[in-house]
Amino acid sequence: MCIATAISLLMILICAMATYGAYKQHAAWIIPFFCYQIFDFALNTLVAISVLVYPSTIQDYLRQLPNNFPYKEEIMSVNPTCLVVIILLFISIILAFKGYLISCVWNCYRYINGRNNSDVLVYITTNDTAVLLPSYDDPVNGAAKDPPPPYVSA
């Protein structure tokens, strides 16, 4: 129980550090969360590989579940090969989502880390339209332009 509490508090601290780093734009504060995501992705990949290499462990695991586990009999009656395919599909979806989240954190880190470089475009928007538009009197009082040439039909 103490180890679970310590790990939970550490995870809360790492997530808070990543949030603070993104808010204050300190790239070094995001690195621990990124490392946790990579470690978690690697562990889930190992789970997928173990399901692929040792498919019989799924049936062993299902036999160890308590008798009052919901839908235990229905899951046990599914073809073992089909069950492995379903579990691998589910793990693949989870891995794809975790990969997407890793890329989001990495892009945030790259943006914060490179914001002082010229590679990052910064858009400055203001509501000051007086700088962008000429005054009305300048075009009206300006020199008259030459009329366009007359239209000649061919």
DSSP file with accessible surface (Angstrom, degrees, kcal/mol):
  #  RESIDUE AA STRUCTURE BP1 BP2  ACC     N-H-->O    O-->H-N    N-H-->O    O-->H-N    TCO  KAPPA ALPHA  PHI   PSI    X-CA   Y-CA   Z-CA
    1    1 A M     >        0   0  187      0, 0.0     4,-2.1     0, 0.0     5,-0.2   0.000 360.0 360.0 360.0 -39.1    0.0    0.0    0.0
    2    2 A C  H  >  +     0   0  107      2,-0.2     4,-2.5     1,-0.2     5,-0.2   0.889 360.0  50.0 -66.8 -37.7    2.8    2.4    0.8
    3    3 A I  H  > S+     0   0  129      2,-0.2     4,-2.7     1,-0.2     5,-0.2   0.917 110.5  49.7 -67.4 -41.4    4.5    1.7   -2.6
    4    4 A A  H  > S+     0   0   53      1,-0.2     4,-2.4     2,-0.2    -2,-0.2   0.904 111.9  48.6 -63.7 -39.5    1.3    2.3   -4.4
    5    5 A T  H  X S+     0   0   68     -4,-2.1     4,-2.6     2,-0.2    -2,-0.2   0.920 111.6  49.3 -65.5 -42.7    0.8    5.6   -2.6
    6    6 A A  H  X S+     0   0   59     -4,-2.5     4,-2.4     2,-0.2    -2,-0.2   0.918 112.1  47.9 -64.2 -42.6    4.3    6.7   -3.3
    7    7 A I  H  X S+     0   0   97     -4,-2.7     4,-2.5     2,-0.2    -1,-0.2   0.916 111.9  50.4 -65.1 -40.7    4.0    5.8   -7.0
    8    8 A S  H  X S+     0   0   69     -4,-2.4     4,-2.3    -5,-0.2    -2,-0.2   0.927 111.8  46.8 -63.5 -43.5    0.7    7.7   -7.2
    9    9 A L  H  X S+     0   0  112     -4,-2.6     4,-2.4     2,-0.2    -1,-0.2   0.891 111.6  51.8 -65.7 -38.3    2.1   10.8   -5.5
   10   10 A L  H  X S+     0   0   94     -4,-2.4     4,-2.7    -5,-0.2    -2,-0.2   0.909 109.6  49.7 -64.7 -39.4    5.1   10.6   -7.8
   11   11 A M  H  X S+     0   0   43     -4,-2.5     4,-2.5     2,-0.2     5,-0.2   0.902 110.1  50.3 -65.9 -39.9    2.8   10.4  -10.9
   12   12 A I  H  X S+     0   0  112     -4,-2.3     4,-2.4     2,-0.2    -1,-0.2   0.920 111.7  49.2 -62.9 -40.8    0.8   13.4   -9.7
   13   13 A L  H  X S+     0   0   96     -4,-2.4     4,-2.6     2,-0.2    -2,-0.2   0.926 111.1  48.8 -64.3 -43.9    4.1   15.3   -9.2
   14   14 A I  H  X S+     0   0   24     -4,-2.7     4,-2.2     2,-0.2    19,-0.3   0.918 112.9  47.4 -64.9 -41.3    5.4   14.4  -12.7
   15   15 A C  H  X S+     0   0   52     -4,-2.5     4,-2.4     2,-0.2    -1,-0.2   0.901 112.1  50.1 -66.4 -39.1    2.0   15.5  -14.3
   16   16 A A  H  X S+     0   0   53     -4,-2.4     4,-2.8    -5,-0.2    -2,-0.2   0.896 109.4  51.8 -65.5 -39.3    2.1   18.7  -12.3
   17   17 A M  H  X S+     0   0   47     -4,-2.6     4,-2.8     2,-0.2    -2,-0.2   0.915 110.2  48.6 -62.4 -41.9    5.6   19.4  -13.4
   18   18 A A  H  X S+     0   0   13     -4,-2.2     4,-2.3     2,-0.2    -2,-0.2   0.912 112.6  48.1 -65.6 -40.4    4.7   18.9  -17.1
   19   19 A T  H  X S+     0   0   99     -4,-2.4     4,-2.4     2,-0.2    -2,-0.2   0.932 113.8  46.5 -65.2 -44.0    1.7   21.2  -16.7
   20   20 A Y  H  X S+     0   0  101     -4,-2.8     4,-3.1     1,-0.2     5,-0.2   0.916 112.3  51.2 -64.2 -42.1    3.8   23.9  -15.0
   21   21 A G  H  X>S+     0   0    0     -4,-2.8     5,-2.3     1,-0.2     4,-0.7   0.884 112.1  46.0 -64.1 -38.4    6.5   23.5  -17.6
   22   22 A A  H  <5S+     0   0   42     -4,-2.3    -1,-0.2     3,-0.2    -2,-0.2   0.898 115.6  46.8 -70.5 -38.1    4.0   23.9  -20.5
   23   23 A Y  H  <5S+     0   0  182     -4,-2.4    -2,-0.2     1,-0.2    -3,-0.2   0.936 122.2  33.9 -69.0 -46.4    2.3   26.9  -18.8
   24   24 A K  H  <5S-     0   0  103     -4,-3.1    -1,-0.2    -5,-0.2    -2,-0.2   0.430 110.2-121.1 -88.8  -0.8    5.6   28.7  -18.0
   25   25 A Q  T  <5 +     0   0   69     -4,-0.7     2,-0.6    -5,-0.2    -3,-0.2   0.918  58.7 149.6  58.7  50.6    7.3   27.4  -21.1
   26   26 A H    > < -     0   0   81     -5,-2.3     3,-1.0    -6,-0.2     4,-0.4  -0.936  30.4-165.0-110.7 106.9   10.2   25.7  -19.3
   27   27 A A  G >> S+     0   0   13     -2,-0.6     3,-1.4     1,-0.3     4,-0.8   0.836  82.4  63.5 -64.9 -32.8   11.1   22.7  -21.5
   28   28 A A  G 34 S+     0   0   76      1,-0.3     3,-0.3     2,-0.2    -1,-0.3   0.787  95.5  60.1 -65.7 -24.0   13.2   20.9  -18.8
   29   29 A W  G <4 S+     0   0  106     -3,-1.0     4,-0.4     1,-0.2    -1,-0.3   0.670 100.5  55.8 -77.0 -16.1   10.1   20.5  -16.7
   30   30 A I  T <> S+     0   0    5     -3,-1.4     4,-2.1    -4,-0.4     3,-0.4   0.747  86.9  80.4 -86.4 -23.5    8.4   18.4  -19.5
   31   31 A I  H  X S+     0   0   58     -4,-0.8     4,-2.8    -3,-0.3     5,-0.2   0.868  86.9  53.8 -57.4 -44.1   11.2   15.8  -19.8
   32   32 A P  H  > S+     0   0   42      0, 0.0     4,-2.2     0, 0.0    -1,-0.2   0.926 111.0  46.8 -60.8 -38.8   10.1   13.6  -16.8
   33   33 A F  H  > S+     0   0   43     -4,-0.4     4,-2.3    -3,-0.4    -2,-0.2   0.906 111.9  50.9 -66.9 -39.3    6.6   13.3  -18.1
   34   34 A F  H  X S+     0   0   37     -4,-2.1     4,-2.2     1,-0.2    -1,-0.2   0.921 109.9  49.8 -63.8 -41.9    7.9   12.5  -21.6
   35   35 A C  H  X S+     0   0   70     -4,-2.8     4,-2.5     1,-0.2    -1,-0.2   0.895 109.2  52.2 -64.3 -39.6   10.3    9.8  -20.1
   36   36 A Y  H  X S+     0   0   81     -4,-2.2     4,-2.7    -5,-0.2    -1,-0.2   0.920 108.7  50.9 -61.2 -41.9    7.3    8.3  -18.2
   37   37 A Q  H  X S+     0   0   24     -4,-2.3     4,-2.5     2,-0.2    -2,-0.2   0.912 110.4  48.3 -63.7 -40.5    5.3    8.1  -21.4
   38   38 A I  H  X S+     0   0   77     -4,-2.2     4,-2.5     2,-0.2    -1,-0.2   0.925 112.7  48.8 -64.7 -43.2    8.2    6.4  -23.2
   39   39 A F  H  X S+     0   0  126     -4,-2.5     4,-2.3     2,-0.2    -2,-0.2   0.927 112.4  48.0 -62.7 -43.5    8.6    3.9  -20.3
   40   40 A D  H  X S+     0   0   36     -4,-2.7     4,-2.3     1,-0.2    -2,-0.2   0.903 111.2  50.8 -64.6 -40.9    4.8    3.2  -20.3
   41   41 A F  H  X S+     0   0   68     -4,-2.5     4,-2.1    -5,-0.2    -1,-0.2   0.912 110.1  50.2 -63.0 -41.9    4.8    2.7  -24.1
   42   42 A A  H  X S+     0   0   46     -4,-2.5     4,-2.2     2,-0.2    -2,-0.2   0.909 110.2  49.8 -64.3 -41.7    7.7    0.3  -23.8
   43   43 A L  H  X S+     0   0   79     -4,-2.3     4,-2.0     1,-0.2    -2,-0.2   0.918 111.2  48.3 -64.4 -42.7    5.9   -1.7  -21.1
   44   44 A N  H  X S+     0   0   39     -4,-2.3     4,-2.1     2,-0.2    -1,-0.2   0.856 109.3  53.7 -66.6 -32.7    2.7   -2.0  -23.1
   45   45 A T  H  X S+     0   0   43     -4,-2.1     4,-2.4     2,-0.2    -1,-0.2   0.904 107.4  51.3 -66.1 -39.4    4.7   -3.1  -26.1
   46   46 A L  H  X S+     0   0  108     -4,-2.2     4,-2.6     2,-0.2    -2,-0.2   0.875 107.8  52.8 -64.5 -36.1    6.2   -5.8  -24.0
   47   47 A V  H  X S+     0   0   67     -4,-2.0     4,-2.3     2,-0.2    -2,-0.2   0.934 109.5  48.7 -63.0 -44.2    2.8   -6.9  -23.0
   48   48 A A  H  X S+     0   0   14     -4,-2.1     4,-2.1     1,-0.2    -2,-0.2   0.915 112.1  48.7 -63.1 -40.5    1.7   -7.1  -26.6
   49   49 A I  H  X S+     0   0   87     -4,-2.4     4,-2.9     1,-0.2     5,-0.3   0.915 110.0  51.3 -66.3 -40.1    4.8   -9.1  -27.5
   50   50 A S  H  X S+     0   0   51     -4,-2.6     4,-2.7     1,-0.2    -1,-0.2   0.879 109.6  50.0 -66.7 -35.3    4.2  -11.5  -24.6
   51   51 A V  H  < S+     0   0   14     -4,-2.3    -1,-0.2     2,-0.2    -2,-0.2   0.902 114.0  46.4 -66.4 -37.7    0.6  -12.0  -25.7
   52   52 A L  H  < S+     0   0  113     -4,-2.1    -2,-0.2    -5,-0.2    -1,-0.2   0.902 119.2  38.8 -71.2 -40.1    1.8  -12.7  -29.2
   53   53 A V  H  < S+     0   0   84     -4,-2.9    -2,-0.2     1,-0.2    -3,-0.2   0.890 128.3  30.1 -79.5 -41.1    4.6  -15.1  -28.1
   54   54 A Y    ><  +     0   0  148     -4,-2.7     3,-1.3    -5,-0.3     4,-0.3  -0.652  65.0 162.0-119.4  74.7    2.7  -16.9  -25.3
   55   55 A P  T >>  +     0   0   60      0, 0.0     3,-1.2     0, 0.0     4,-0.6   0.768  69.4  69.1 -68.3 -20.4   -1.0  -16.9  -26.3
   56   56 A S  H 3> S+     0   0   75      1,-0.3     4,-1.8     2,-0.2     3,-0.2   0.732  82.6  73.2 -70.9 -18.8   -1.7  -19.7  -23.8
   57   57 A T  H <> S+     0   0   65     -3,-1.3     4,-2.4     1,-0.2    -1,-0.3   0.769  87.6  63.3 -66.6 -23.0   -1.1  -17.4  -20.9
   58   58 A I  H <> S+     0   0   17     -3,-1.2     4,-2.4    -4,-0.3    -1,-0.2   0.939 104.0  45.7 -66.2 -44.5   -4.4  -15.7  -21.6
   59   59 A Q  H  X S+     0   0   25     -4,-0.6     4,-2.0    -3,-0.2    -2,-0.2   0.901 112.7  51.3 -64.6 -39.2   -6.3  -18.9  -20.9
   60   60 A D  H  X S+     0   0   72     -4,-1.8     4,-1.2     1,-0.2    -1,-0.2   0.907 110.4  49.2 -62.8 -41.8   -4.3  -19.4  -17.7
   61   61 A Y  H  X S+     0   0  145     -4,-2.4     4,-0.6     1,-0.2     3,-0.3   0.908 109.4  51.6 -64.1 -41.2   -5.0  -15.9  -16.6
   62   62 A L  H >< S+     0   0   14     -4,-2.4     3,-0.8     1,-0.2    -1,-0.2   0.864 106.6  54.1 -65.3 -35.2   -8.7  -16.4  -17.3
   63   63 A R  H 3< S+     0   0  141     -4,-2.0    -1,-0.2     1,-0.2    -2,-0.2   0.804 104.9  55.6 -67.3 -28.2   -8.8  -19.6  -15.2
   64   64 A Q  H 3< S+     0   0  156     -4,-1.2    -1,-0.2    -3,-0.3    -2,-0.2   0.605  84.6 104.8 -81.0 -11.8   -7.2  -17.7  -12.2
   65   65 A L  S << S-     0   0   20     -3,-0.8    -3,-0.0    -4,-0.6     4,-0.0  -0.341  85.2 -93.9 -66.5 151.1  -10.0  -15.1  -12.2
   66   66 A P    >   -     0   0   74      0, 0.0     3,-1.7     0, 0.0    -1,-0.1  -0.246  31.7-115.4 -63.2 156.8  -12.6  -15.4   -9.4
   67   67 A N  T 3  S+     0   0  138      1,-0.3     5,-0.2    -3,-0.1     6,-0.1   0.778 113.7  57.2 -66.0 -26.8  -15.7  -17.3  -10.2
   68   68 A N  T 3  S+     0   0  142      4,-0.1    -1,-0.3     2,-0.1     3,-0.1   0.319  74.9 127.5 -88.6   9.7  -17.9  -14.2   -9.7
   69   69 A F  S X  S-     0   0   81     -3,-1.7     3,-1.5     1,-0.1     4,-0.3  -0.490  71.2-104.8 -65.3 130.5  -16.0  -12.3  -12.4
   70   70 A P  T 3  S-     0   0   86      0, 0.0    -1,-0.1     0, 0.0    -2,-0.1  -0.349  95.2  -1.2 -64.4 136.3  -18.5  -10.9  -14.9
   71   71 A Y  T 3> S+     0   0  166      1,-0.1     4,-2.2     3,-0.1     5,-0.2   0.682  85.1 139.0  61.8  24.9  -18.7  -12.7  -18.3
   72   72 A K  H <> S+     0   0   19     -3,-1.5     4,-2.4     1,-0.2     5,-0.2   0.937  71.7  46.9 -64.6 -44.3  -15.9  -15.1  -17.3
   73   73 A E  H  > S+     0   0  120     -4,-0.3     4,-1.6     1,-0.2    -1,-0.2   0.890 111.7  50.9 -65.9 -38.7  -17.6  -18.2  -18.9
   74   74 A E  H  > S+     0   0  105      2,-0.2     4,-0.5     1,-0.2    -1,-0.2   0.902 112.1  46.4 -66.0 -39.9  -18.4  -16.3  -22.1
   75   75 A I  H >< S+     0   0   52     -4,-2.2     3,-1.0     1,-0.2    -2,-0.2   0.905 110.8  52.8 -69.4 -38.7  -14.8  -15.2  -22.5
   76   76 A M  H 3< S+     0   0   57     -4,-2.4    -1,-0.2     1,-0.2    -2,-0.2   0.810 104.9  56.6 -66.4 -27.9  -13.5  -18.7  -21.7
   77   77 A S  H 3< S+     0   0   96     -4,-1.6    -1,-0.2    -5,-0.2    -2,-0.2   0.625  84.9 102.6 -81.2 -10.8  -15.8  -20.1  -24.4
   78   78 A V  S << S-     0   0   51     -3,-1.0     5,-0.0    -4,-0.5    -3,-0.0  -0.431  90.8 -93.2 -71.8 145.1  -14.3  -17.9  -27.1
   79   79 A N     >  -     0   0  101      1,-0.1     4,-2.6    -2,-0.1     5,-0.2  -0.349  33.1-130.8 -55.1 130.6  -11.8  -19.5  -29.5
   80   80 A P  H  > S+     0   0   68      0, 0.0     4,-2.3     0, 0.0     5,-0.2   0.874 106.7  50.6 -58.1 -36.5   -8.3  -18.9  -28.1
   81   81 A T  H  > S+     0   0   98      2,-0.2     4,-2.2     1,-0.2     5,-0.1   0.924 111.5  47.6 -67.3 -41.8   -6.9  -17.6  -31.4
   82   82 A C  H  > S+     0   0   59      1,-0.2     4,-2.5     2,-0.2    -1,-0.2   0.891 110.6  52.8 -64.4 -38.3   -9.8  -15.2  -31.8
   83   83 A L  H  X S+     0   0   15     -4,-2.6     4,-2.6     2,-0.2    -2,-0.2   0.905 108.2  50.1 -64.5 -40.3   -9.3  -14.1  -28.2
   84   84 A V  H  X S+     0   0   19     -4,-2.3     4,-2.8     2,-0.2     5,-0.2   0.920 110.9  49.6 -63.6 -42.2   -5.6  -13.4  -28.9
   85   85 A V  H  X S+     0   0   89     -4,-2.2     4,-2.4     2,-0.2    -2,-0.2   0.922 111.8  48.3 -64.2 -41.9   -6.5  -11.4  -32.0
   86   86 A I  H  X S+     0   0   93     -4,-2.5     4,-2.5     2,-0.2    -2,-0.2   0.934 113.4  46.8 -64.0 -44.2   -9.1   -9.3  -30.1
   87   87 A I  H  X S+     0   0   47     -4,-2.6     4,-2.8     1,-0.2     5,-0.2   0.918 112.9  49.2 -65.8 -42.3   -6.6   -8.6  -27.2
   88   88 A L  H  X S+     0   0   35     -4,-2.8     4,-2.5     2,-0.2    -1,-0.2   0.890 110.8  50.6 -65.2 -36.3   -3.9   -7.7  -29.7
   89   89 A L  H  X S+     0   0  111     -4,-2.4     4,-2.2    -5,-0.2    -2,-0.2   0.932 111.7  47.8 -64.5 -43.5   -6.2   -5.4  -31.5
   90   90 A F  H  X S+     0   0  133     -4,-2.5     4,-2.1     1,-0.2    -2,-0.2   0.927 113.4  46.9 -63.1 -44.7   -7.2   -3.7  -28.3
   91   91 A I  H  X S+     0   0   21     -4,-2.8     4,-2.9     1,-0.2    -1,-0.2   0.891 110.1  54.4 -65.7 -36.4   -3.6   -3.3  -27.2
   92   92 A S  H  X S+     0   0   64     -4,-2.5     4,-2.4     2,-0.2    -1,-0.2   0.900 107.3  49.7 -64.8 -39.4   -2.7   -1.9  -30.7
   93   93 A I  H  X S+     0   0  105     -4,-2.2     4,-2.2     2,-0.2    -1,-0.2   0.925 112.4  48.0 -63.7 -43.2   -5.4    0.7  -30.4
   94   94 A I  H  X S+     0   0   56     -4,-2.1     4,-2.7     1,-0.2    -2,-0.2   0.925 111.8  49.7 -63.5 -43.1   -4.1    1.7  -27.0
   95   95 A L  H  X S+     0   0   26     -4,-2.9     4,-2.5     1,-0.2    -2,-0.2   0.889 109.4  51.6 -64.4 -38.1   -0.5    1.8  -28.3
   96   96 A A  H  X S+     0   0   68     -4,-2.4     4,-2.1     2,-0.2    -1,-0.2   0.919 111.4  47.2 -64.4 -41.6   -1.5    4.0  -31.2
   97   97 A F  H  X S+     0   0  122     -4,-2.2     4,-2.3     2,-0.2    -2,-0.2   0.920 112.5  49.2 -66.1 -41.0   -3.2    6.4  -28.8
   98   98 A K  H  X S+     0   0   46     -4,-2.7     4,-2.4     1,-0.2    -2,-0.2   0.889 109.3  52.9 -66.2 -36.7   -0.2    6.5  -26.5
   99   99 A G  H  X S+     0   0   27     -4,-2.5     4,-2.2     2,-0.2    -1,-0.2   0.899 108.2  51.0 -62.9 -39.3    2.1    7.1  -29.5
  100  100 A Y  H  X S+     0   0  141     -4,-2.1     4,-2.0     2,-0.2    -2,-0.2   0.923 110.5  48.4 -62.9 -42.9   -0.1   10.0  -30.5
  101  101 A L  H  X S+     0   0   60     -4,-2.3     4,-2.3     2,-0.2    -2,-0.2   0.885 109.0  53.6 -66.8 -36.0    0.1   11.5  -27.0
  102  102 A I  H  X S+     0   0   22     -4,-2.4     4,-2.6     1,-0.2    -1,-0.2   0.924 108.5  49.7 -62.3 -42.7    3.9   11.0  -27.0
  103  103 A S  H  X S+     0   0   49     -4,-2.2     4,-2.5     1,-0.2    -2,-0.2   0.873 108.5  53.5 -65.9 -33.7    4.1   13.0  -30.2
  104  104 A C  H  X S+     0   0   50     -4,-2.0     4,-2.1     2,-0.2    -1,-0.2   0.936 111.6  44.2 -64.0 -45.9    1.9   15.7  -28.7
  105  105 A V  H  X S+     0   0   23     -4,-2.3     4,-2.6     2,-0.2    -2,-0.2   0.910 113.5  51.2 -66.1 -39.6    4.3   16.1  -25.7
  106  106 A W  H  X S+     0   0  104     -4,-2.6     4,-2.8     1,-0.2    -2,-0.2   0.914 109.9  49.3 -64.9 -40.9    7.3   15.9  -28.0
  107  107 A N  H  X S+     0   0   79     -4,-2.5     4,-2.4     2,-0.2    -1,-0.2   0.888 110.9  50.5 -65.2 -37.4    5.9   18.7  -30.2
  108  108 A C  H  X S+     0   0   45     -4,-2.1     4,-2.6     2,-0.2     5,-0.2   0.927 111.5  48.1 -63.9 -43.9    5.2   20.8  -27.1
  109  109 A Y  H  X S+     0   0   49     -4,-2.6     4,-2.9     1,-0.2     5,-0.2   0.931 112.6  48.3 -61.9 -45.7    8.8   20.2  -25.9
  110  110 A R  H  X S+     0   0  143     -4,-2.8     4,-2.1     2,-0.2    -1,-0.2   0.889 111.8  50.0 -63.5 -39.3   10.2   21.1  -29.4
  111  111 A Y  H  < S+     0   0  115     -4,-2.4     4,-0.4     2,-0.2    -2,-0.2   0.950 115.4  41.8 -63.6 -47.8    8.1   24.3  -29.6
  112  112 A I  H >< S+     0   0    4     -4,-2.6     3,-0.8     1,-0.2     4,-0.2   0.912 116.1  49.7 -67.4 -39.5    9.1   25.5  -26.1
  113  113 A N  H 3< S+     0   0   95     -4,-2.9     3,-0.3    -5,-0.2    -1,-0.2   0.851 119.3  36.9 -69.0 -32.6   12.7   24.5  -26.6
  114  114 A G  T >< S+     0   0   11     -4,-2.1     3,-1.3    -5,-0.2     6,-0.5   0.228  80.4 107.7-105.4  16.2   12.9   26.3  -30.0
  115  115 A R  T <  S+     0   0   87     -3,-0.8    -1,-0.2    -4,-0.4    -2,-0.1   0.747  80.7  52.6 -68.8 -19.3   10.8   29.3  -29.4
  116  116 A N  T 3  S+     0   0  138     -3,-0.3    -1,-0.3    -4,-0.2     2,-0.1   0.569  95.2  89.0 -89.9  -8.6   13.9   31.6  -29.3
  117  117 A N  S X  S-     0   0   95     -3,-1.3     3,-0.8     1,-0.1    -3,-0.0  -0.429  85.8-121.0 -82.2 164.4   15.1   30.3  -32.7
  118  118 A S  T 3  S+     0   0  115      1,-0.2    -1,-0.1    -2,-0.1    -3,-0.1   0.544 102.2  80.2 -81.2  -5.6   14.1   31.8  -36.0
  119  119 A D  T 3  S+     0   0  137     -5,-0.2     2,-0.5     2,-0.1    -1,-0.2   0.754  79.9  75.7 -70.9 -23.8   12.6   28.4  -37.1
  120  120 A V  S <  S-     0   0   36     -3,-0.8     2,-0.3    -6,-0.5    -9,-0.0  -0.781  79.8-138.1 -94.3 125.3    9.5   29.1  -35.1
  121  121 A L        -     0   0  122     -2,-0.5     2,-0.5     2,-0.0    -2,-0.1  -0.648  14.3-159.9 -81.8 136.0    7.0   31.5  -36.6
  122  122 A V        -     0   0  107     -2,-0.3     2,-0.6     2,-0.0    -2,-0.0  -0.977   3.2-154.5-118.6 123.3    5.4   34.0  -34.2
  123  123 A Y        -     0   0  190     -2,-0.5     2,-0.6     2,-0.0    -2,-0.0  -0.872   5.5-162.3-100.2 125.5    2.2   35.7  -35.2
  124  124 A I        -     0   0  145     -2,-0.6     2,-0.4     2,-0.0    -2,-0.0  -0.921   9.1-173.9-109.0 121.2    1.5   39.0  -33.6
  125  125 A T        +     0   0  129     -2,-0.6     2,-0.3     2,-0.0    -2,-0.0  -0.943   5.7 173.7-116.6 137.3   -2.0   40.2  -33.9
  126  126 A T        -     0   0   95     -2,-0.4    -2,-0.0     2,-0.1     0, 0.0  -0.927  36.7-134.4-133.3 162.8   -3.3   43.5  -32.7
  127  127 A N  S    S+     0   0  165     -2,-0.3     2,-1.2     2,-0.0     3,-0.1   0.279  71.3 115.6 -96.4   7.6   -6.5   45.3  -33.0
  128  128 A D        +     0   0   85      1,-0.2     4,-0.5     2,-0.1     3,-0.4  -0.654  32.0 167.0 -83.1  96.2   -4.8   48.5  -34.1
  129  129 A T     >  +     0   0   88     -2,-1.2     4,-2.3     1,-0.2    -1,-0.2   0.610  61.5  80.4 -86.6 -10.6   -6.1   49.0  -37.6
  130  130 A A  T  4 S+     0   0   77      1,-0.2    -1,-0.2     2,-0.2    -2,-0.1   0.829  93.3  49.7 -65.5 -29.6   -4.9   52.6  -37.9
  131  131 A V  T  4 S+     0   0  115     -3,-0.4    -1,-0.2     1,-0.2    -2,-0.2   0.865 114.3  44.3 -75.7 -33.2   -1.4   51.3  -38.7
  132  132 A L  T  4 S+     0   0  131     -4,-0.5    -2,-0.2     2,-0.1    -1,-0.2   0.839 109.6  55.0 -83.2 -34.4   -2.7   48.9  -41.4
  133  133 A L  S  < S-     0   0  115     -4,-2.3     2,-0.1     1,-0.0     3,-0.1  -0.813  78.6-126.4-106.0 140.8   -5.2   51.2  -43.3
  134  134 A P        -     0   0   93      0, 0.0    -2,-0.1     0, 0.0    -3,-0.0  -0.402  40.1 -93.3 -74.4 160.9   -4.4   54.6  -44.8
  135  135 A S        -     0   0   62      1,-0.1     3,-0.4    -2,-0.1    -5,-0.0  -0.309  32.2-116.2 -70.1 161.0   -6.6   57.5  -43.8
  136  136 A Y  S  > S+     0   0  182      1,-0.2     4,-1.3     2,-0.2     5,-0.2   0.848 109.4  59.4 -68.9 -34.1   -9.6   58.2  -46.0
  137  137 A D  H  > S+     0   0   97      1,-0.2     4,-2.6     2,-0.2    -1,-0.2   0.820  93.4  65.9 -69.6 -30.2   -8.4   61.7  -47.1
  138  138 A D  H  > S+     0   0  106     -3,-0.4     4,-0.8     1,-0.2    -1,-0.2   0.955 106.6  37.8 -62.8 -49.7   -5.2   60.4  -48.7
  139  139 A P  H  4 S+     0   0   89      0, 0.0    -1,-0.2     0, 0.0    -2,-0.2   0.888 118.9  49.7 -70.0 -33.7   -6.7   58.4  -51.6
  140  140 A V  H  < S+     0   0   80     -4,-1.3    -2,-0.2     1,-0.2    -3,-0.1   0.933 118.3  36.7 -71.0 -43.5   -9.5   60.9  -52.2
  141  141 A N  H  < S+     0   0  127     -4,-2.6    -1,-0.2    -5,-0.2    -3,-0.1   0.485  96.3 111.0 -88.7  -1.3   -7.2   64.0  -52.3
  142  142 A G  S  < S-     0   0   43     -4,-0.8     3,-0.1    -5,-0.2     2,-0.0  -0.070  84.0 -70.3 -67.4 171.6   -4.4   62.2  -54.1
  143  143 A A        -     0   0   99      1,-0.1     2,-0.2     0, 0.0    -1,-0.2  -0.364  56.5-106.0 -64.6 142.5   -3.4   62.9  -57.6
  144  144 A A        -     0   0   97     -3,-0.1     2,-0.1     1,-0.1    -1,-0.1  -0.471  34.8-128.6 -71.6 140.2   -5.9   61.8  -60.2
  145  145 A K        -     0   0  193     -2,-0.2    -1,-0.1     1,-0.1    -3,-0.0  -0.459  28.2 -94.7 -86.3 158.1   -4.8   58.7  -62.1
  146  146 A D        -     0   0  151     -2,-0.1    -1,-0.1     1,-0.1     0, 0.0  -0.471  46.4-109.1 -67.5 141.8   -4.8   58.5  -65.9
  147  147 A P        -     0   0  111      0, 0.0    -1,-0.1     0, 0.0    -3,-0.0  -0.352  40.5 -97.0 -68.9 156.8   -7.9   56.9  -67.3
  148  148 A P        -     0   0  111      0, 0.0     3,-0.1     0, 0.0    -3,-0.0  -0.265  49.4 -87.2 -69.5 158.8   -7.6   53.5  -68.7
  149  149 A P        -     0   0  115      0, 0.0     3,-0.1     0, 0.0     2,-0.0  -0.303  54.0 -93.4 -65.5 151.9   -7.1   53.1  -72.5
  150  150 A P        -     0   0  115      0, 0.0     2,-0.4     0, 0.0     0, 0.0  -0.307  41.4-105.2 -67.4 151.9  -10.4   53.0  -74.5
  151  151 A Y        -     0   0  210     -3,-0.1     2,-0.5     1,-0.0     0, 0.0  -0.610  34.0-164.3 -79.8 129.3  -11.8   49.5  -75.4
  152  152 A V        -     0   0  119     -2,-0.4     2,-0.2    -3,-0.1    -1,-0.0  -0.969  12.2-139.2-117.6 122.9  -11.2   48.6  -78.9
  153  153 A S              0   0   91     -2,-0.5    -2,-0.0     1,-0.1     0, 0.0  -0.558 360.0 360.0 -80.2 149.3  -13.3   45.7  -80.3
  154  154 A A              0   0  151     -2,-0.2    -1,-0.1     0, 0.0     0, 0.0  -0.304 360.0 360.0 -86.2 360.0  -11.5   43.3  -82.6
